[in-house]
Amino acid sequence: MTETTLSVPDIHCNHCKMSLEGALGKVAGVKQATVDVPSATIAVTFDTPATVDDLVAAVEGQGYQVTKG
Ligand SMILES: [Cu+2]
């Protein structure tokens, strides 16, 4: 099990939180994804077959840019 924190500066409201948590939750191997709106970060707990690249791709698929992952 791996934990990582993604920085996504464009997160600004609860809608962002819901759509990103939903998208990450659909990635195979992701156990938990929690968006923190005030800090614009996402804490993700995942296991194989998910990789950080998959997490970044899911976030970008929602139209957000990851600045640090
Ligand atoms: Cu928003």
N, CA, C, O and the ligand as a Tripos MOL2 file, in Angstrom:
@<TRIPOS>MOLECULE
protein
  277   275    70     0     0
PROTEIN
NO_CHARGES

@<TRIPOS>ATOM
      1 N           0.8510   -1.2010    0.0000 N.3       1 MET1
      2 CA          0.0000    0.0000    0.0000 C.3       1 MET1
      3 C           0.8820    1.2450    0.0000 C.2       1 MET1
      4 O           1.8500    1.3380    0.7550 O.2       1 MET1
      5 N           0.5350    2.1870   -0.8500 N.am      2 THR2
      6 CA          1.3190    3.4080   -0.9750 C.3       2 THR2
      7 C           0.4140    4.6060   -0.7150 C.2       2 THR2
      8 O          -0.7610    4.6000   -1.0810 O.2       2 THR2
      9 N           0.9680    5.6230   -0.0870 N.am      3 GLU3
     10 CA          0.2340    6.8670    0.1220 C.3       3 GLU3
     11 C           1.0020    7.9890   -0.5530 C.2       3 GLU3
     12 O           2.2240    8.0830   -0.4400 O.2       3 GLU3
     13 N           0.2670    8.8340   -1.2530 N.am      4 THR4
     14 CA          0.9110    9.9800   -1.8780 C.3       4 THR4
     15 C          -0.0120   11.1810   -1.7660 C.2       4 THR4
     16 O          -1.2180   11.0440   -1.5600 O.2       4 THR4
     17 N           0.5740   12.3500   -1.9030 N.am      5 THR5
     18 CA         -0.2230   13.5790   -1.8820 C.3       5 THR5
     19 C           0.0240   14.3330   -3.1790 C.2       5 THR5
     20 O           1.1650   14.6450   -3.5220 O.2       5 THR5
     21 N          -1.0470   14.6210   -3.8890 N.am      6 LEU6
     22 CA         -0.9570   15.3780   -5.1430 C.3       6 LEU6
     23 C          -1.3400   16.8250   -4.8680 C.2       6 LEU6
     24 O          -2.3140   17.0930   -4.1650 O.2       6 LEU6
     25 N          -0.5750   17.7510   -5.4200 N.am      7 SER7
     26 CA         -0.9290   19.1670   -5.3420 C.3       7 SER7
     27 C          -1.6620   19.5600   -6.6140 C.2       7 SER7
     28 O          -1.1440   19.4040   -7.7200 O.2       7 SER7
     29 N          -2.8800   20.0740   -6.4410 N.am      8 VAL8
     30 CA         -3.7210   20.4520   -7.5780 C.3       8 VAL8
     31 C          -4.2880   21.8440   -7.2900 C.2       8 VAL8
     32 O          -5.3660   21.9760   -6.7100 O.2       8 VAL8
     33 N          -3.5460   22.8840   -7.7030 N.am      9 PRO9
     34 CA         -3.8880   24.2590   -7.2910 C.3       9 PRO9
     35 C          -5.2820   24.7230   -7.7080 C.2       9 PRO9
     36 O          -5.8450   25.6160   -7.0740 O.2       9 PRO9
     37 N          -5.8460   24.1370   -8.7550 N.am     10 ASP10
     38 CA         -7.1510   24.6020   -9.2260 C.3      10 ASP10
     39 C          -8.3230   24.0740   -8.3960 C.2      10 ASP10
     40 O          -9.4720   24.4310   -8.6590 O.2      10 ASP10
     41 N          -8.0530   23.2470   -7.4190 N.am     11 ILE11
     42 CA         -9.1290   22.8110   -6.5200 C.3      11 ILE11
     43 C          -9.5800   24.0180   -5.7050 C.2      11 ILE11
     44 O          -8.7790   24.6450   -5.0110 O.2      11 ILE11
     45 N         -10.8740   24.3380   -5.7970 N.am     12 HIS12
     46 CA        -11.3290   25.5230   -5.0820 C.3      12 HIS12
     47 C         -12.6790   25.3510   -4.4010 C.2      12 HIS12
     48 O         -13.1100   26.2520   -3.6810 O.2      12 HIS12
     49 N         -13.3560   24.2370   -4.6000 N.am     13 CYS13
     50 CA        -14.6770   24.1250   -3.9840 C.3      13 CYS13
     51 C         -15.0880   22.6630   -3.8640 C.2      13 CYS13
     52 O         -14.3650   21.7480   -4.2580 O.2      13 CYS13
     53 N         -16.2620   22.4900   -3.3100 N.am     14 ASN14
     54 CA        -16.7370   21.1340   -3.0660 C.3      14 ASN14
     55 C         -17.0270   20.3620   -4.3500 C.2      14 ASN14
     56 O         -16.9460   19.1330   -4.3740 O.2      14 ASN14
     57 N         -17.3640   21.0850   -5.4100 N.am     15 HIS15
     58 CA        -17.5770   20.4050   -6.6900 C.3      15 HIS15
     59 C         -16.2720   19.7630   -7.1570 C.2      15 HIS15
     60 O         -16.2670   18.6180   -7.6080 O.2      15 HIS15
     61 N         -15.1850   20.4880   -7.0500 N.am     16 CYS16
     62 CA        -13.8760   19.9360   -7.4030 C.3      16 CYS16
     63 C         -13.6060   18.6810   -6.5760 C.2      16 CYS16
     64 O         -13.1690   17.6530   -7.0920 O.2      16 CYS16
     65 N         -13.8760   18.7980   -5.2980 N.am     17 LYS17
     66 CA        -13.6410   17.6670   -4.3880 C.3      17 LYS17
     67 C         -14.4070   16.4360   -4.8500 C.2      17 LYS17
     68 O         -13.8470   15.3430   -4.9420 O.2      17 LYS17
     69 N         -15.6990   16.6210   -5.1410 N.am     18 MET18
     70 CA        -16.5350   15.4830   -5.5250 C.3      18 MET18
     71 C         -16.0780   14.8740   -6.8480 C.2      18 MET18
     72 O         -15.9950   13.6520   -6.9710 O.2      18 MET18
     73 N         -15.7830   15.7130   -7.8360 N.am     19 SER19
     74 CA        -15.4560   15.1400   -9.1390 C.3      19 SER19
     75 C         -14.0930   14.4510   -9.1080 C.2      19 SER19
     76 O         -13.9070   13.4190   -9.7540 O.2      19 SER19
     77 N         -13.1440   15.0110   -8.3650 N.am     20 LEU20
     78 CA        -11.8170   14.3850   -8.3120 C.3      20 LEU20
     79 C         -11.8240   13.1250   -7.4630 C.2      20 LEU20
     80 O         -11.1830   12.1350   -7.8170 O.2      20 LEU20
     81 N         -12.5390   13.1510   -6.3490 N.am     21 GLU21
     82 CA        -12.6120   11.9320   -5.5430 C.3      21 GLU21
     83 C         -13.3240   10.8340   -6.3260 C.2      21 GLU21
     84 O         -12.9600    9.6620   -6.2290 O.2      21 GLU21
     85 N         -14.3420   11.2150   -7.1060 N.am     22 GLY22
     86 CA        -15.0560   10.2220   -7.9190 C.3      22 GLY22
     87 C         -14.1600    9.6230   -8.9830 C.2      22 GLY22
     88 O         -14.1470    8.4080   -9.1830 O.2      22 GLY22
     89 N         -13.4020   10.4820   -9.6700 N.am     23 ALA23
     90 CA        -12.5350    9.9990  -10.7550 C.3      23 ALA23
     91 C         -11.4250    9.1080  -10.2010 C.2      23 ALA23
     92 O         -11.1140    8.0690  -10.7820 O.2      23 ALA23
     93 N         -10.8350    9.5070   -9.0930 N.am     24 LEU24
     94 CA         -9.7450    8.7050   -8.5200 C.3      24 LEU24
     95 C         -10.2720    7.3860   -7.9690 C.2      24 LEU24
     96 O          -9.5930    6.3600   -8.0190 O.2      24 LEU24
     97 N         -11.4920    7.4290   -7.4440 N.am     25 GLY25
     98 CA        -12.0760    6.2030   -6.8990 C.3      25 GLY25
     99 C         -12.3110    5.1390   -7.9590 C.2      25 GLY25
    100 O         -12.4340    3.9530   -7.6510 O.2      25 GLY25
    101 N         -12.3740    5.5810   -9.2250 N.am     26 LYS26
    102 CA        -12.6020    4.6260  -10.3220 C.3      26 LYS26
    103 C         -11.3100    4.0100  -10.8310 C.2      26 LYS26
    104 O         -11.3560    3.0700  -11.6240 O.2      26 LYS26
    105 N         -10.1640    4.5090  -10.4000 N.am     27 VAL27
    106 CA         -8.8820    3.9550  -10.8430 C.3      27 VAL27
    107 C          -8.6470    2.6300  -10.1150 C.2      27 VAL27
    108 O          -8.6890    2.5710   -8.8860 O.2      27 VAL27
    109 N          -8.3990    1.5730  -10.8840 N.am     28 ALA28
    110 CA         -8.1760    0.2550  -10.2840 C.3      28 ALA28
    111 C          -6.9810    0.3070   -9.3510 C.2      28 ALA28
    112 O          -5.8940    0.7210   -9.7540 O.2      28 ALA28
    113 N          -7.1750   -0.1130   -8.0960 N.am     29 GLY29
    114 CA         -6.0910   -0.1440   -7.1200 C.3      29 GLY29
    115 C          -6.1700    0.9850   -6.1070 C.2      29 GLY29
    116 O          -5.5110    0.9320   -5.0690 O.2      29 GLY29
    117 N          -6.9770    2.0170   -6.3990 N.am     30 VAL30
    118 CA         -7.0960    3.1240   -5.4490 C.3      30 VAL30
    119 C          -8.0240    2.7170   -4.3080 C.2      30 VAL30
    120 O          -9.1670    2.3170   -4.5290 O.2      30 VAL30
    121 N          -7.5090    2.8280   -3.0830 N.am     31 LYS31
    122 CA         -8.3050    2.4550   -1.9060 C.3      31 LYS31
    123 C          -9.0550    3.6630   -1.3690 C.2      31 LYS31
    124 O         -10.2230    3.5740   -0.9880 O.2      31 LYS31
    125 N          -8.3510    4.8060   -1.3480 N.am     32 GLN32
    126 CA         -8.9960    5.9930   -0.7980 C.3      32 GLN32
    127 C          -8.4010    7.2410   -1.4320 C.2      32 GLN32
    128 O          -7.1890    7.3310   -1.6310 O.2      32 GLN32
    129 N          -9.2540    8.1930   -1.7430 N.am     33 ALA33
    130 CA         -8.8000    9.4790   -2.2530 C.3      33 ALA33
    131 C          -9.5580   10.5570   -1.4950 C.2      33 ALA33
    132 O         -10.7890   10.5820   -1.4940 O.2      33 ALA33
    133 N          -8.8130   11.4470   -0.8500 N.am     34 THR34
    134 CA         -9.4440   12.4890   -0.0500 C.3      34 THR34
    135 C          -8.8950   13.8440   -0.4730 C.2      34 THR34
    136 O          -7.7060   14.1280   -0.3240 O.2      34 THR34
    137 N          -9.7890   14.6740   -1.0040 N.am     35 VAL35
    138 CA         -9.4080   16.0240   -1.4130 C.3      35 VAL35
    139 C          -9.5300   16.9570   -0.2160 C.2      35 VAL35
    140 O         -10.5460   16.9650    0.4780 O.2      35 VAL35
    141 N          -8.4790   17.7460    0.0180 N.am     36 ASP36
    142 CA         -8.5280   18.8020    1.0180 C.3      36 ASP36
    143 C          -8.6120   20.1220    0.2670 C.2      36 ASP36
    144 O          -7.6390   20.5680   -0.3410 O.2      36 ASP36
    145 N          -9.7930   20.7430    0.3150 N.am     37 VAL37
    146 CA        -10.0110   21.9520   -0.4840 C.3      37 VAL37
    147 C          -9.1130   23.1120   -0.0330 C.2      37 VAL37
    148 O          -8.4770   23.7330   -0.8850 O.2      37 VAL37
    149 N          -9.0290   23.4370    1.2760 N.am     38 PRO38
    150 CA         -8.2000   24.5970    1.6740 C.3      38 PRO38
    151 C          -6.7500   24.5090    1.2140 C.2      38 PRO38
    152 O          -6.1600   25.5240    0.8410 O.2      38 PRO38
    153 N          -6.1640   23.3080    1.2330 N.am     39 SER39
    154 CA         -4.7530   23.2010    0.8400 C.3      39 SER39
    155 C          -4.6000   22.7910   -0.6170 C.2      39 SER39
    156 O          -3.4800   22.7090   -1.1200 O.2      39 SER39
    157 N          -5.7350   22.5280   -1.3160 N.am     40 ALA40
    158 CA         -5.7080   22.1250   -2.7350 C.3      40 ALA40
    159 C          -4.7980   20.9190   -2.9580 C.2      40 ALA40
    160 O          -3.9720   20.8960   -3.8700 O.2      40 ALA40
    161 N          -4.9760   19.9350   -2.1060 N.am     41 THR41
    162 CA         -4.2050   18.6950   -2.2420 C.3      41 THR41
    163 C          -5.1490   17.4970   -2.1940 C.2      41 THR41
    164 O          -6.2820   17.5790   -1.7190 O.2      41 THR41
    165 N          -4.6360   16.3880   -2.7030 N.am     42 ILE42
    166 CA         -5.3890   15.1300   -2.6520 C.3      42 ILE42
    167 C          -4.4900   14.0730   -2.0180 C.2      42 ILE42
    168 O          -3.3990   13.7930   -2.5150 O.2      42 ILE42
    169 N          -4.9500   13.5000   -0.9380 N.am     43 ALA43
    170 CA         -4.2400   12.3770   -0.3170 C.3      43 ALA43
    171 C          -4.8140   11.0920   -0.9010 C.2      43 ALA43
    172 O          -6.0170   10.8410   -0.8200 O.2      43 ALA43
    173 N          -3.9400   10.2820   -1.4890 N.am     44 VAL44
    174 CA         -4.4020    9.0580   -2.1420 C.3      44 VAL44
    175 C          -3.6770    7.8550   -1.5560 C.2      44 VAL44
    176 O          -2.4520    7.8450   -1.4280 O.2      44 VAL44
    177 N          -4.4560    6.8480   -1.2070 N.am     45 THR45
    178 CA         -3.9100    5.5710   -0.7770 C.3      45 THR45
    179 C          -4.2180    4.5580   -1.8690 C.2      45 THR45
    180 O          -5.3710    4.3860   -2.2660 O.2      45 THR45
    181 N          -3.1750    3.8900   -2.3510 N.am     46 PHE46
    182 CA         -3.3940    2.9910   -3.4880 C.3      46 PHE46
    183 C          -2.4480    1.7980   -3.4260 C.2      46 PHE46
    184 O          -1.4890    1.7630   -2.6540 O.2      46 PHE46
    185 N          -2.7580    0.8370   -4.2640 N.am     47 ASP47
    186 CA         -1.9980   -0.4020   -4.3330 C.3      47 ASP47
    187 C          -1.9630   -0.8070   -5.8010 C.2      47 ASP47
    188 O          -2.6540   -0.2130   -6.6280 O.2      47 ASP47
    189 N          -1.1650   -1.8100   -6.1240 N.am     48 THR48
    190 CA         -1.1380   -2.2750   -7.5040 C.3      48 THR48
    191 C          -2.5480   -2.6570   -7.9390 C.2      48 THR48
    192 O          -3.3240   -3.1460   -7.1180 O.2      48 THR48
    193 N          -2.9020   -2.4490   -9.2080 N.am     49 PRO49
    194 CA         -2.0570   -2.0120  -10.3210 C.3      49 PRO49
    195 C          -1.9330   -0.5020  -10.4910 C.2      49 PRO49
    196 O          -1.3460   -0.0570  -11.4770 O.2      49 PRO49
    197 N          -2.4570    0.3010   -9.5740 N.am     50 ALA50
    198 CA         -2.4110    1.7550   -9.7610 C.3      50 ALA50
    199 C          -0.9820    2.2740   -9.5940 C.2      50 ALA50
    200 O          -0.2130    1.7650   -8.7790 O.2      50 ALA50
    201 N          -0.6480    3.2880  -10.3730 N.am     51 THR51
    202 CA          0.6280    3.9860  -10.2420 C.3      51 THR51
    203 C           0.3300    5.4830  -10.0860 C.2      51 THR51
    204 O          -0.7890    5.9300  -10.3380 O.2      51 THR51
    205 N           1.3330    6.2410   -9.6730 N.am     52 VAL52
    206 CA          1.1460    7.6870   -9.5500 C.3      52 VAL52
    207 C           0.7490    8.2700  -10.9040 C.2      52 VAL52
    208 O          -0.0600    9.1950  -10.9690 O.2      52 VAL52
    209 N           1.3100    7.7360  -11.9740 N.am     53 ASP53
    210 CA          0.9390    8.2230  -13.3130 C.3      53 ASP53
    211 C          -0.5540    8.0500  -13.5740 C.2      53 ASP53
    212 O          -1.1870    8.9110  -14.1850 O.2      53 ASP53
    213 N          -1.1150    6.9320  -13.1090 N.am     54 ASP54
    214 CA         -2.5550    6.7070  -13.2790 C.3      54 ASP54
    215 C          -3.3650    7.7420  -12.5010 C.2      54 ASP54
    216 O          -4.3970    8.2250  -12.9680 O.2      54 ASP54
    217 N          -2.8810    8.0670  -11.3170 N.am     55 LEU55
    218 CA         -3.5830    9.0570  -10.4860 C.3      55 LEU55
    219 C          -3.5550   10.4240  -11.1640 C.2      55 LEU55
    220 O          -4.5690   11.1200  -11.2330 O.2      55 LEU55
    221 N          -2.3830   10.7930  -11.6590 N.am     56 VAL56
    222 CA         -2.2360   12.0800  -12.3440 C.3      56 VAL56
    223 C          -3.1410   12.1100  -13.5780 C.2      56 VAL56
    224 O          -3.7880   13.1200  -13.8520 O.2      56 VAL56
    225 N          -3.1820   10.9970  -14.3210 N.am     57 ALA57
    226 CA         -4.0200   10.9390  -15.5250 C.3      57 ALA57
    227 C          -5.4920   11.1050  -15.1750 C.2      57 ALA57
    228 O          -6.2330   11.7570  -15.9110 O.2      57 ALA57
    229 N          -5.9220   10.5240  -14.0610 N.am     58 ALA58
    230 CA         -7.3320   10.6410  -13.6600 C.3      58 ALA58
    231 C          -7.6630   12.0810  -13.2990 C.2      58 ALA58
    232 O          -8.7370   12.5790  -13.6370 O.2      58 ALA58
    233 N          -6.7400   12.7500  -12.6120 N.am     59 VAL59
    234 CA         -6.9570   14.1500  -12.2420 C.3      59 VAL59
    235 C          -6.9940   15.0190  -13.4990 C.2      59 VAL59
    236 O          -7.8660   15.8740  -13.6550 O.2      59 VAL59
    237 N          -6.0240   14.7830  -14.3940 N.am     60 GLU60
    238 CA         -5.9810   15.5770  -15.6290 C.3      60 GLU60
    239 C          -7.1910   15.3230  -16.5020 C.2      60 GLU60
    240 O          -7.6280   16.2080  -17.2380 O.2      60 GLU60
    241 N          -7.7330   14.1200  -16.4260 N.am     61 GLY61
    242 CA         -8.9360   13.7780  -17.1830 C.3      61 GLY61
    243 C         -10.1440   14.5990  -16.7580 C.2      61 GLY61
    244 O         -11.1030   14.7460  -17.5160 O.2      61 GLY61
    245 N         -10.0940   15.1290  -15.5470 N.am     62 GLN62
    246 CA        -11.1670   16.0040  -15.0610 C.3      62 GLN62
    247 C         -10.8800   17.4650  -15.3930 C.2      62 GLN62
    248 O         -11.6810   18.3400  -15.0670 O.2      62 GLN62
    249 N          -9.7560   17.7340  -16.0300 N.am     63 GLY63
    250 CA         -9.4380   19.0960  -16.4360 C.3      63 GLY63
    251 C          -8.5680   19.8570  -15.4620 C.2      63 GLY63
    252 O          -8.4570   21.0800  -15.5550 O.2      63 GLY63
    253 N          -7.9500   19.1570  -14.5320 N.am     64 TYR64
    254 CA         -7.0800   19.7960  -13.5450 C.3      64 TYR64
    255 C          -5.6330   19.4360  -13.8220 C.2      64 TYR64
    256 O          -5.3300   18.3860  -14.3870 O.2      64 TYR64
    257 N          -4.7530   20.3270  -13.4140 N.am     65 GLN65
    258 CA         -3.3390   20.0850  -13.5820 C.3      65 GLN65
    259 C          -2.7020   19.7370  -12.2320 C.2      65 GLN65
    260 O          -2.9690   20.3820  -11.2180 O.2      65 GLN65
    261 N          -1.8710   18.7240  -12.2430 N.am     66 VAL66
    262 CA         -1.1410   18.3330  -11.0310 C.3      66 VAL66
    263 C           0.2130   19.0100  -11.0670 C.2      66 VAL66
    264 O           0.9630   18.8550  -12.0300 O.2      66 VAL66
    265 N           0.5360   19.7700  -10.0070 N.am     67 THR67
    266 CA          1.8330   20.4460   -9.9960 C.3      67 THR67
    267 C           2.8800   19.6370   -9.2440 C.2      67 THR67
    268 O           4.0800   19.8140   -9.4580 O.2      67 THR67
    269 N           2.4310   18.7580   -8.3720 N.am     68 LYS68
    270 CA          3.3780   17.9440   -7.6150 C.3      68 LYS68
    271 C           2.6930   16.6410   -7.2580 C.2      68 LYS68
    272 O           1.5800   16.6380   -6.7330 O.2      68 LYS68
    273 N           3.3640   15.5280   -7.5470 N.am     69 GLY69
    274 CA          2.7190   14.2670   -7.2380 C.3      69 GLY69
    275 C           3.6810   13.2620   -6.6640 C.2      69 GLY69
    276 O           3.2860   12.1400   -6.3490 O.2      69 GLY69
    277 CU        -14.5400   23.7790   -7.6760 Cu       70 CU70
@<TRIPOS>BOND
     1     1     2 1
     2     2     3 1
     3     3     4 2
     4     3     5 am
     5     5     6 1
     6     6     7 1
     7     7     8 2
     8     7     9 am
     9     9    10 1
    10    10    11 1
    11    11    12 2
    12    11    13 am
    13    13    14 1
    14    14    15 1
    15    15    16 2
    16    15    17 am
    17    17    18 1
    18    18    19 1
    19    19    20 2
    20    19    21 am
    21    21    22 1
    22    22    23 1
    23    23    24 2
    24    23    25 am
    25    25    26 1
    26    26    27 1
    27    27    28 2
    28    27    29 am
    29    29    30 1
    30    30    31 1
    31    31    32 2
    32    31    33 am
    33    33    34 1
    34    34    35 1
    35    35    36 2
    36    35    37 am
    37    37    38 1
    38    38    39 1
    39    39    40 2
    40    39    41 am
    41    41    42 1
    42    42    43 1
    43    43    44 2
    44    43    45 am
    45    45    46 1
    46    46    47 1
    47    47    48 2
    48    47    49 am
    49    49    50 1
    50    50    51 1
    51    51    52 2
    52    51    53 am
    53    53    54 1
    54    54    55 1
    55    55    56 2
    56    55    57 am
    57    57    58 1
    58    58    59 1
    59    59    60 2
    60    59    61 am
    61    61    62 1
    62    62    63 1
    63    63    64 2
    64    63    65 am
    65    65    66 1
    66    66    67 1
    67    67    68 2
    68    67    69 am
    69    69    70 1
    70    70    71 1
    71    71    72 2
    72    71    73 am
    73    73    74 1
    74    74    75 1
    75    75    76 2
    76    75    77 am
    77    77    78 1
    78    78    79 1
    79    79    80 2
    80    79    81 am
    81    81    82 1
    82    82    83 1
    83    83    84 2
    84    83    85 am
    85    85    86 1
    86    86    87 1
    87    87    88 2
    88    87    89 am
    89    89    90 1
    90    90    91 1
    91    91    92 2
    92    91    93 am
    93    93    94 1
    94    94    95 1
    95    95    96 2
    96    95    97 am
    97    97    98 1
    98    98    99 1
    99    99   100 2
   100    99   101 am
   101   101   102 1
   102   102   103 1
   103   103   104 2
   104   103   105 am
   105   105   106 1
   106   106   107 1
   107   107   108 2
   108   107   109 am
   109   109   110 1
   110   110   111 1
   111   111   112 2
   112   111   113 am
   113   113   114 1
   114   114   115 1
   115   115   116 2
   116   115   117 am
   117   117   118 1
   118   118   119 1
   119   119   120 2
   120   119   121 am
   121   121   122 1
   122   122   123 1
   123   123   124 2
   124   123   125 am
   125   125   126 1
   126   126   127 1
   127   127   128 2
   128   127   129 am
   129   129   130 1
   130   130   131 1
   131   131   132 2
   132   131   133 am
   133   133   134 1
   134   134   135 1
   135   135   136 2
   136   135   137 am
   137   137   138 1
   138   138   139 1
   139   139   140 2
   140   139   141 am
   141   141   142 1
   142   142   143 1
   143   143   144 2
   144   143   145 am
   145   145   146 1
   146   146   147 1
   147   147   148 2
   148   147   149 am
   149   149   150 1
   150   150   151 1
   151   151   152 2
   152   151   153 am
   153   153   154 1
   154   154   155 1
   155   155   156 2
   156   155   157 am
   157   157   158 1
   158   158   159 1
   159   159   160 2
   160   159   161 am
   161   161   162 1
   162   162   163 1
   163   163   164 2
   164   163   165 am
   165   165   166 1
   166   166   167 1
   167   167   168 2
   168   167   169 am
   169   169   170 1
   170   170   171 1
   171   171   172 2
   172   171   173 am
   173   173   174 1
   174   174   175 1
   175   175   176 2
   176   175   177 am
   177   177   178 1
   178   178   179 1
   179   179   180 2
   180   179   181 am
   181   181   182 1
   182   182   183 1
   183   183   184 2
   184   183   185 am
   185   185   186 1
   186   186   187 1
   187   187   188 2
   188   187   189 am
   189   189   190 1
   190   190   191 1
   191   191   192 2
   192   191   193 am
   193   193   194 1
   194   194   195 1
   195   195   196 2
   196   195   197 am
   197   197   198 1
   198   198   199 1
   199   199   200 2
   200   199   201 am
   201   201   202 1
   202   202   203 1
   203   203   204 2
   204   203   205 am
   205   205   206 1
   206   206   207 1
   207   207   208 2
   208   207   209 am
   209   209   210 1
   210   210   211 1
   211   211   212 2
   212   211   213 am
   213   213   214 1
   214   214   215 1
   215   215   216 2
   216   215   217 am
   217   217   218 1
   218   218   219 1
   219   219   220 2
   220   219   221 am
   221   221   222 1
   222   222   223 1
   223   223   224 2
   224   223   225 am
   225   225   226 1
   226   226   227 1
   227   227   228 2
   228   227   229 am
   229   229   230 1
   230   230   231 1
   231   231   232 2
   232   231   233 am
   233   233   234 1
   234   234   235 1
   235   235   236 2
   236   235   237 am
   237   237   238 1
   238   238   239 1
   239   239   240 2
   240   239   241 am
   241   241   242 1
   242   242   243 1
   243   243   244 2
   244   243   245 am
   245   245   246 1
   246   246   247 1
   247   247   248 2
   248   247   249 am
   249   249   250 1
   250   250   251 1
   251   251   252 2
   252   251   253 am
   253   253   254 1
   254   254   255 1
   255   255   256 2
   256   255   257 am
   257   257   258 1
   258   258   259 1
   259   259   260 2
   260   259   261 am
   261   261   262 1
   262   262   263 1
   263   263   264 2
   264   263   265 am
   265   265   266 1
   266   266   267 1
   267   267   268 2
   268   267   269 am
   269   269   270 1
   270   270   271 1
   271   271   272 2
   272   271   273 am
   273   273   274 1
   274   274   275 1
   275   275   276 2
@<TRIPOS>SUBSTRUCTURE
     1 MET1         2 RESIDUE 1 A MET
     2 THR2         6 RESIDUE 1 A THR
     3 GLU3        10 RESIDUE 1 A GLU
     4 THR4        14 RESIDUE 1 A THR
     5 THR5        18 RESIDUE 1 A THR
     6 LEU6        22 RESIDUE 1 A LEU
     7 SER7        26 RESIDUE 1 A SER
     8 VAL8        30 RESIDUE 1 A VAL
     9 PRO9        34 RESIDUE 1 A PRO
    10 ASP10       38 RESIDUE 1 A ASP
    11 ILE11       42 RESIDUE 1 A ILE
    12 HIS12       46 RESIDUE 1 A HIS
    13 CYS13       50 RESIDUE 1 A CYS
    14 ASN14       54 RESIDUE 1 A ASN
    15 HIS15       58 RESIDUE 1 A HIS
    16 CYS16       62 RESIDUE 1 A CYS
    17 LYS17       66 RESIDUE 1 A LYS
    18 MET18       70 RESIDUE 1 A MET
    19 SER19       74 RESIDUE 1 A SER
    20 LEU20       78 RESIDUE 1 A LEU
    21 GLU21       82 RESIDUE 1 A GLU
    22 GLY22       86 RESIDUE 1 A GLY
    23 ALA23       90 RESIDUE 1 A ALA
    24 LEU24       94 RESIDUE 1 A LEU
    25 GLY25       98 RESIDUE 1 A GLY
    26 LYS26      102 RESIDUE 1 A LYS
    27 VAL27      106 RESIDUE 1 A VAL
    28 ALA28      110 RESIDUE 1 A ALA
    29 GLY29      114 RESIDUE 1 A GLY
    30 VAL30      118 RESIDUE 1 A VAL
    31 LYS31      122 RESIDUE 1 A LYS
    32 GLN32      126 RESIDUE 1 A GLN
    33 ALA33      130 RESIDUE 1 A ALA
    34 THR34      134 RESIDUE 1 A THR
    35 VAL35      138 RESIDUE 1 A VAL
    36 ASP36      142 RESIDUE 1 A ASP
    37 VAL37      146 RESIDUE 1 A VAL
    38 PRO38      150 RESIDUE 1 A PRO
    39 SER39      154 RESIDUE 1 A SER
    40 ALA40      158 RESIDUE 1 A ALA
    41 THR41      162 RESIDUE 1 A THR
    42 ILE42      166 RESIDUE 1 A ILE
    43 ALA43      170 RESIDUE 1 A ALA
    44 VAL44      174 RESIDUE 1 A VAL
    45 THR45      178 RESIDUE 1 A THR
    46 PHE46      182 RESIDUE 1 A PHE
    47 ASP47      186 RESIDUE 1 A ASP
    48 THR48      190 RESIDUE 1 A THR
    49 PRO49      194 RESIDUE 1 A PRO
    50 ALA50      198 RESIDUE 1 A ALA
    51 THR51      202 RESIDUE 1 A THR
    52 VAL52      206 RESIDUE 1 A VAL
    53 ASP53      210 RESIDUE 1 A ASP
    54 ASP54      214 RESIDUE 1 A ASP
    55 LEU55      218 RESIDUE 1 A LEU
    56 VAL56      222 RESIDUE 1 A VAL
    57 ALA57      226 RESIDUE 1 A ALA
    58 ALA58      230 RESIDUE 1 A ALA
    59 VAL59      234 RESIDUE 1 A VAL
    60 GLU60      238 RESIDUE 1 A GLU
    61 GLY61      242 RESIDUE 1 A GLY
    62 GLN62      246 RESIDUE 1 A GLN
    63 GLY63      250 RESIDUE 1 A GLY
    64 TYR64      254 RESIDUE 1 A TYR
    65 GLN65      258 RESIDUE 1 A GLN
    66 VAL66      262 RESIDUE 1 A VAL
    67 THR67      266 RESIDUE 1 A THR
    68 LYS68      270 RESIDUE 1 A LYS
    69 GLY69      274 RESIDUE 1 A GLY
    70 CU70       277 GROUP 0 **** ****
